[in-house]
Amino acid sequence: MTSQFSKKNEAWSARFSEPVSDLVKRYTASVFFDKRLAQVDIQGSLAHAEMLCFKEIINKTDYAEIVRGMAQISTEISANSFTWQLDLEDVHLNIEKRLTEIVGDAGKRLHTGRSRNDQVATDIRLYLRGAIDDILGLLSQFRLALLDLAEQQADTIMPGFTHMQVAQPITFGHHMLAYVEMFGRDAERMVDCRKRVNRLPLGAAALAGTTFPIDRERVAQTLGFEGICANSLDAVSDRDFAIEFCAASALIMTHISRMSEELVIWMSPRIGFIDIADRFCTGSSIMPQKKNPDVPELARGKTGRVNGHLIALLTLMKGQPLAYNKDNQEDKEPLFDTVDTITDTLRIFADMAGGITVKPEAMRAAALQGYATATDLADYLVKKGLPFRDAHEAVAHAVKTCVNKECDLSDLTLEELRVFSTLIDADIFEVLTLEGSVAARDHLGGTAPNQVRAAIARLRAQI
């Protein structure tokens, strides 16, 4: 009988009367990007083989040979001495071919009771589970770095903005905590996504299950899966988990991009709120004075890349009938690139956060522009008994006067202020200071420095 791998074309060559063309081989092959699944493919195969042996579908000698062969293959792959063959199309057939070379017929028995359809679905889930665990660790590191920065600047006053106009004074520490919260939600989404990733498809075979008396629960336990894909058709065709991961990743990059935008603006000499360490910046080929915030700019750009991968996967799946289709080969490159982009971005941003130098004087000067304490004056009048809408109107007139006089509210005399309301007394000047404004917001979630420090303590305990 002709060996399964004796011809130069694919493992199913006996069905065809002519070999696959070289162009089609290149077009349909995935080995040069899916080879990153090699170690999880081996992990899944060993769990499958152990179950086959336990169920006496293969004998103990064959199982021992499979274990020996896989150990050698794993070593070869780690040492970059494994020869990947385009003719064998993908990571799975390359490993199976090499296993058969090493252990003979035992290697041919490994594929009993499974298909590449459920095999690749298992591999992707194992790979993505590990990637999510890495990303969760990086999110924690990044959040801790932001907490360190927030703690250092818990008292540093800066302008808070709405519509990019000066709104109210806040502390820089409070501003950083907003990002800590954002990336905290990102971590929650990744944890939730992991639950649906961590379900075992293996045992679904091509689409209908297998006639062999397999034990899927045993394989799931061996591989650390929390559940089993309950329907064989869905098990091999589902890529929801990959789409969900890319959606969660797109939100991470959206938050990264928002932060990047602020870092770029703040570093501009016209603003001058911060400086970023030189190792995260580059110069100009023609302008020797330039220091460009390349890392935040590039991260802002890479957000579009990750968003694109999400749309690519959604589009990939939208027209597919059940069950597995060759289209699904196109799921890996967007998924892999999303993992790489998120991982690299979080790693570098955690480092960059520690390289941010804050310039409190520039922040304070900016907070004194734009009448940032106008709301404090309105609140003061409300506490004196004036209805809020009347207080709002009185302060608007006061601001208009200051605009005409080119001065701040705190520059007006008591007599000038009392023109707008006789309820204003000498204690108003404590309210109109920047320090008084931020300190007054002394409640859970507020910008008062003691609330910032309390929030940092809570978040450190959670992380």
GIRAZI-V535472 format. One record per run of one state. SS is the DSSP state (H for helix, E for strand, - for the rest). FROM is the first residue (numbers start at 1). TO is the last residue. If there is no record, write none. Layout:
{{SS;FROM;TO} {SS;FROM;TO}}
This chain:
{{-;1;12} {H;13;15} {-;16;21} {H;22;28} {-;29;30} {H;31;54} {-;55;59} {H;60;78} {-;79;85} {H;86;88} {-;89;90} {H;91;103} {-;104;104} {H;105;108} {-;109;115} {H;116;152} {-;153;156} {E;157;162} {-;163;164} {E;165;171} {H;172;197} {-;198;198} {E;199;200} {-;201;215} {H;216;223} {-;224;226} {E;227;228} {-;229;231} {H;232;237} {-;238;239} {H;240;267} {-;268;273} {E;274;276} {-;277;277} {H;278;280} {-;281;281} {E;282;282} {-;283;291} {E;292;292} {-;293;293} {H;294;318} {-;319;325} {H;326;353} {-;354;355} {E;356;358} {-;359;359} {H;360;367} {-;368;373} {H;374;383} {-;384;387} {H;388;405} {-;406;408} {H;409;411} {-;412;413} {H;414;418} {-;419;427} {H;428;431} {-;432;433} {H;434;440} {-;441;448} {H;449;462} {-;463;463}}
